Amino acid sequence: MVSHIPVKNFSLSMADCALSQVEGWERTLAQFEASVSALLGSKLPAAVGETIRHRGLHIIRIAPRRLWLLADEGSEAPLPGIDPQIGCSVSLGEGRVRLKLAGPDIARVLSKCIVVDWHAPTTARGRAVQTSFHKVGVLLLRTDDTACDLLVPRSFARSLSDWIEEAD
């Protein structure tokens, strides 16, 4: 389900979030990462905040041992079968919503909502950063020079999208 929210100087839409999480145990991290890499058919991001785009999937390292697998709109996020001796996987899609923002005024609008430097290397195109939006934890995924996705808890999606509307 995608809903477009009318705003003046940029586009804002809200969609279900095809998202899963995989996490490795500290003592078996190398084995876990090799297994996930083989299951996905891709290398993995090396550092927190790095992402890799692979076959309609964003692989996002959100913590040293934790990856989020974010599928494109209309797709299902993979839920790899992880050996419980080396890690685990869980679907997060039911609890998250994807807010897609785009437009030349996005940096100005976001500066009224979150504390993220749009021009810093840590928020460059293809990077992800966890931040707070009105005391709610969100993940900002920079998708283009003038676009990003915010992955937000479903229970706060409407109020956060209203906040963004009013920030314009």
TIKOLPA-837464 format. One record per residue: x negated, y negated, z negated of N, C-alpha, C in turn; residue number from 1. Coordinates in steps of 0.05 Angstrom, whole numbers, plus 5000, padded with zeros to 4 digits. Example, Ala and Ser with C-alpha at 12.3 -4.5 7.8 and 13.67 -1.06 7.14 Angstrom:
// TIKOLPA-837464
4736_5114_4844_4754_5090_4844_4736_5066_4844_1
4743_5045_4858_4727_5021_4857_4742_4999_4843_2
***
This chain:
// TIKOLPA-837464
4983_5023_5000_5000_5000_5000_4982_4975_5000_1
4987_4957_5019_4973_4932_5021_4993_4910_5020_2
4988_4890_5003_5005_4866_5003_4987_4842_5007_3
4996_4824_5025_4982_4800_5030_4994_4777_5014_4
4977_4762_5001_4986_4741_4983_4979_4714_4997_5
5000_4697_5001_4994_4672_5016_4979_4652_4998_6
4956_4643_5009_4940_4622_4997_4932_4603_5019_7
4923_4579_5012_4918_4558_5032_4892_4562_5047_8
4869_4564_5033_4843_4562_5046_4827_4588_5049_9
4840_4611_5043_4826_4636_5047_4848_4658_5046_10
4840_4682_5053_4859_4704_5052_4855_4721_5027_11
4877_4731_5017_4877_4747_4993_4897_4770_4997_12
4888_4795_4994_4906_4817_4996_4900_4837_4973_13
4920_4852_4967_4918_4872_4945_4924_4899_4957_14
4908_4919_4951_4912_4946_4961_4905_4967_4940_15
4917_4990_4943_4908_5012_4926_4879_5017_4930_16
4866_5029_4911_4837_5032_4911_4830_5061_4911_17
4819_5071_4933_4810_5098_4935_4782_5099_4923_18
4780_5107_4897_4755_5105_4882_4751_5129_4865_19
4727_5139_4865_4719_5161_4847_4692_5154_4834_20
4687_5167_4812_4661_5162_4798_4647_5189_4794_21
4621_5188_4798_4605_5211_4791_4583_5202_4772_22
4576_5219_4753_4556_5212_4733_4539_5236_4727_23
4513_5231_4725_4494_5253_4719_4484_5251_4690_24
4478_5275_4679_4467_5276_4652_4437_5268_4654_25
4428_5255_4634_4400_5244_4634_4379_5265_4639_26
4382_5288_4626_4361_5309_4628_4361_5323_4655_27
4383_5320_4671_4385_5333_4697_4389_5313_4720_28
4381_5289_4716_4387_5267_4735_4376_5273_4763_29
4352_5282_4766_4340_5287_4792_4357_5309_4807_30
4364_5330_4793_4380_5351_4805_4408_5341_4813_31
4420_5325_4795_4446_5313_4800_4445_5295_4826_32
4425_5278_4827_4423_5260_4850_4419_5275_4876_33
4402_5296_4875_4398_5312_4899_4424_5326_4908_34
4439_5336_4889_4465_5349_4894_4485_5330_4906_35
4488_5306_4894_4507_5286_4904_4499_5277_4932_36
4474_5272_4936_4464_5263_4962_4470_5284_4984_37
4466_5309_4977_4472_5331_4996_4502_5333_5001_38
4519_5331_4980_4548_5332_4983_4559_5310_5001_39
4547_5286_4998_4557_5262_5013_4543_5260_5041_40
4521_5274_5044_4505_5271_5069_4492_5244_5072_41
4484_5233_5050_4472_5206_5050_4452_5203_5027_42
4433_5185_5031_4416_5178_5009_4433_5161_4989_43
4424_5158_4965_4438_5143_4944_4425_5117_4939_44
4440_5097_4930_4428_5071_4922_4408_5076_4899_45
4386_5063_4900_4365_5067_4880_4369_5052_4854_46
4379_5027_4856_4381_5010_4833_4410_5001_4828_47
4415_4994_4803_4442_4983_4796_4448_4959_4813_48
4472_4958_4825_4480_4936_4842_4476_4941_4871_49
4459_4961_4878_4455_4967_4906_4478_4984_4916_50
4484_4982_4942_4504_4998_4954_4494_5010_4980_51
4506_5031_4988_4500_5043_5014_4526_5048_5028_52
4528_5040_5053_4552_5044_5069_4548_5069_5086_53
4566_5088_5084_4562_5114_5098_4590_5126_5105_54
4595_5127_5131_4620_5140_5141_4645_5132_5126_55
4651_5106_5126_4675_5096_5114_4675_5096_5083_56
4651_5097_5072_4649_5099_5043_4627_5080_5033_57
4633_5066_5012_4613_5050_4998_4604_5067_4974_58
4578_5073_4973_4566_5086_4950_4553_5065_4934_59
4563_5060_4909_4555_5038_4893_4543_5048_4867_60
4518_5040_4861_4506_5047_4836_4514_5026_4816_61
4531_5034_4796_4541_5015_4776_4526_5017_4749_62
4511_5039_4746_4495_5043_4722_4472_5062_4730_63
4452_5064_4713_4429_5082_4721_4437_5110_4729_64
4457_5122_4715_4465_5149_4721_4493_5152_4733_65
4505_5129_4741_4533_5129_4749_4536_5116_4776_66
4552_5129_4794_4558_5119_4820_4588_5117_4824_67
4597_5096_4838_4625_5095_4846_4626_5100_4876_68
4645_5115_4885_4649_5122_4913_4675_5109_4922_69
4673_5087_4937_4696_5071_4945_4701_5076_4975_70
4724_5088_4981_4732_5094_5009_4745_5070_5021_71
4743_5069_5048_4757_5048_5063_4787_5050_5058_72
4801_5027_5062_4830_5027_5060_4843_5048_5077_73
4862_5062_5066_4876_5083_5080_4863_5110_5079_74
4839_5111_5067_4825_5137_5064_4826_5145_5035_75
4819_5171_5030_4817_5180_5003_4788_5181_4995_76
4783_5174_4970_4755_5175_4960_4748_5204_4956_77
4724_5212_4963_4716_5240_4958_4713_5244_4928_78
4719_5268_4919_4715_5275_4892_4698_5300_4892_79
4672_5295_4894_4653_5318_4897_4655_5337_4873_80
4654_5362_4879_4652_5382_4857_4624_5383_4846_81
4621_5372_4822_4595_5370_4809_4592_5393_4789_82
4570_5406_4790_4564_5427_4770_4564_5414_4742_83
4581_5423_4724_4583_5410_4697_4557_5411_4681_84
4538_5427_4690_4512_5429_4676_4495_5404_4683_85
4501_5390_4706_4485_5368_4714_4500_5341_4715_86
4527_5342_4713_4542_5317_4714_4572_5322_4716_87
4586_5301_4724_4615_5304_4725_4626_5284_4746_88
4651_5288_4754_4664_5269_4772_4693_5265_4763_89
4704_5241_4768_4731_5235_4760_4742_5215_4780_90
4768_5217_4786_4781_5198_4803_4789_5173_4787_91
4783_5150_4798_4790_5124_4784_4811_5109_4799_92
4821_5119_4822_4839_5105_4839_4865_5096_4827_93
4876_5113_4809_4902_5106_4797_4900_5082_4779_94
4876_5077_4768_4872_5056_4749_4861_5030_4760_95
4855_5029_4786_4843_5005_4798_4858_4996_4823_96
4855_4971_4828_4866_4958_4852_4844_4942_4865_97
4845_4941_4892_4825_4926_4907_4837_4900_4916_98
4825_4878_4907_4833_4851_4916_4812_4844_4937_99
4821_4838_4962_4804_4831_4984_4806_4801_4988_100
4784_4787_4987_4783_4758_4990_4765_4751_5014_101
4774_4731_5030_4757_4722_5052_4763_4694_5059_102
4743_4679_5069_4747_4652_5078_4723_4635_5070_103
4720_4612_5084_4697_4595_5079_4697_4582_5051_104
4720_4581_5037_4721_4569_5010_4719_4589_4988_105
4711_4614_4995_4712_4635_4974_4693_4629_4951_106
4669_4618_4956_4650_4613_4934_4662_4592_4915_107
4674_4572_4926_4686_4551_4909_4709_4562_4892_108
4726_4578_4905_4749_4590_4890_4739_4609_4869_109
4720_4627_4876_4710_4646_4856_4696_4632_4833_110
4684_4609_4838_4669_4595_4816_4688_4586_4795_111
4714_4584_4801_4734_4577_4781_4745_4601_4766_112
4737_4625_4774_4748_4649_4762_4728_4667_4748_113
4704_4669_4760_4683_4687_4749_4657_4673_4748_114
4639_4684_4732_4612_4672_4729_4593_4689_4746_115
4592_4683_4772_4573_4696_4790_4563_4675_4809_116
4537_4675_4813_4524_4657_4832_4526_4669_4860_117
4543_4659_4876_4549_4670_4903_4524_4670_4920_118
4504_4652_4914_4481_4649_4931_4456_4664_4920_119
4459_4678_4898_4437_4693_4886_4432_4719_4901_120
4407_4729_4900_4401_4754_4913_4417_4778_4902_121
4425_4776_4877_4440_4798_4864_4468_4800_4875_122
4478_4779_4888_4505_4779_4900_4503_4776_4931_123
4481_4783_4942_4479_4782_4972_4497_4802_4985_124
4502_4798_5010_4519_4817_5025_4510_4846_5021_125
4530_4863_5014_4524_4891_5010_4517_4897_4981_126
4517_4878_4963_4510_4883_4935_4536_4883_4918_127
4534_4895_4895_4556_4896_4876_4547_4886_4849_128
4565_4873_4835_4558_4863_4808_4583_4865_4790_129
4578_4875_4767_4600_4876_4747_4600_4850_4732_130
4625_4840_4728_4628_4814_4715_4654_4814_4700_131
4660_4792_4688_4685_4788_4673_4702_4767_4687_132
4728_4772_4689_4747_4754_4701_4768_4750_4680_133
4768_4727_4666_4787_4721_4645_4788_4744_4624_134
4764_4752_4616_4759_4773_4595_4767_4801_4605_135
4769_4805_4631_4775_4831_4643_4751_4840_4659_136
4741_4864_4655_4719_4874_4670_4726_4880_4698_137
4711_4869_4718_4716_4874_4746_4689_4880_4760_138
4691_4892_4783_4668_4896_4800_4671_4879_4825_139
4652_4862_4831_4652_4846_4855_4634_4860_4875_140
4645_4866_4899_4630_4878_4920_4629_4858_4943_141
4605_4847_4948_4602_4827_4970_4602_4841_4996_142
4622_4836_5013_4625_4851_5038_4616_4835_5063_143
4614_4809_5060_4605_4792_5083_4596_4765_5071_144
4587_4747_5089_4578_4721_5080_4601_4705_5066_145
4625_4709_5076_4648_4695_5065_4671_4714_5056_146
4663_4737_5046_4684_4757_5038_4673_4775_5016_147
4692_4785_5000_4685_4804_4979_4710_4819_4971_148
4705_4841_4957_4727_4856_4945_4723_4854_4915_149
4744_4852_4900_4744_4854_4871_4759_4879_4863_150
4745_4897_4849_4758_4921_4839_4767_4916_4811_151
4793_4915_4807_4804_4906_4781_4822_4927_4769_152
4825_4927_4743_4844_4946_4731_4873_4940_4741_153
4887_4961_4748_4914_4959_4759_4932_4942_4741_154
4930_4945_4715_4948_4931_4697_4944_4901_4697_155
4921_4892_4707_4915_4863_4708_4915_4852_4737_156
4920_4868_4757_4918_4859_4785_4936_4836_4791_157
4961_4836_4783_4979_4815_4790_4971_4789_4776_158
4964_4789_4751_4956_4765_4737_4930_4754_4748_159
4911_4771_4755_4885_4761_4766_4889_4750_4794_160
4907_4762_4810_4912_4751_4837_4927_4724_4835_161
4944_4722_4815_4958_4696_4811_4937_4675_4803_162
4918_4682_4786_4897_4664_4777_4881_4654_4801_163
4874_4673_4819_4859_4665_4843_4875_4646_4860_164
4900_4652_4864_4918_4634_4879_4917_4606_4868_165
4920_4604_4841_4920_4577_4828_4893_4564_4829_166
4871_4579_4831_4845_4567_4832_4840_4552_4859_167
4855_4560_4879_4853_4547_4905_4866_4520_4903_168
***
